Amino acid sequence: MTERKNIRIATAGEAAATLASLAGCDPIGSSIVMVIGAEGHVLFTARVDLPTTAGDSAQMVHALLDALAASQPARLIAGHWPTTGPTGAYWGIEAVNDLAATLTCEVMQVRVINGAATHTATGHSDPVTAAPEALAGRDTSKTRDEIAIDMAPVSPTLALPADVVADVNAIEDENRRAELARIAFRRVCWQHYGAGEGIDAEEGIDAEQVARLVTAIEDAPANDAIITAIAEADSPAMAAALAQVARHVPDPARAYGLAALAYYLDGDGLRARVAAEHALTADPKTVLARLLLHSLDHGIHPDKVRTMLLAAD
């Protein structure tokens, strides 16, 4: 399991860059709120439409209070990206101030216009540069395009052993197929954890285990078993392992979708979005990827998704 690091943000520009990176979307017209716990760890990040009226502001407070019900925040860091000039951020700033007062926690807010972030309390402005290394050991300095390239399919793809694929396809019992998928999944992830780096087809990736995993999850019950395993765990390395598997297999849509789910539940919105987009490029009918993009766009708390998945098991 990757060691989680405390967040370190020194300037308004770093705050804006980190918020945009975590949200994993174009922030224009948005308010993005990052919730930080007592030990400095990021609990989750929510993105909402920037409120433009008092009524919208009240709705934003209500929605975020609901999302925070299971959290114990020590600090909020919020960014607002208005489209109508500095005053366009007013109701978003008011909403977060009300939220912080209700929760009795510290707050830092920035307003971002034309690539410059202004600290709303001090008035100090900074350029929005690359996000700092801020959380969970992730390299948040990479741009979305760089992450998309890192996660893109490789060519040629891994040659999956035909006999292994045939053996898996011959299994008719759904429970046995699901258990096979779980075992292969654990072994693939274990290999990734042990290496400490991305799985590479030229450095001894276990083609048989990958073949068992990606063949088994073509069956819905086996795919559901892996979704449950992801929901029960909490590790960025698991998401990275799935993303690397997806890069190397001929039909990567399901593996990319599972990687997107793992990133999403770990709170890494940017990589979740990139993985989901790769899944839809491979197969536009990948339902899991579409649902995750919808969740990202509407700022749904990962813990709510996790709870729903485990309750459905």
Secondary structure, DSSP 8 states (H G I E B T S, - for coil): ----------SHHHHHHHHHHHHTS--TTEEEEEEE-TTS-EEEEEEEE---SHHHHHHHHHHHHHHTTT---SEEEEEE--SS-GGGGHHHHHHHHHHHHHHT-EEEEEEEETTEEEETTT--EEE-----S-STT--TTS-HHHHHHHTS--SS-----HHHHHHHHT---HHHHHHHHHHHHHHHHHHHHHHSS---GGGT--HHHHHHHHHHTTSHHHHHHHHHHHHH---HHHHHHHHHHHHHSSS-HHHHHHHHHHHHHTT-HHHHHHHHHHHHHH-TT-HHHHHHHHHHHTT--HHHHHHHHHHH-
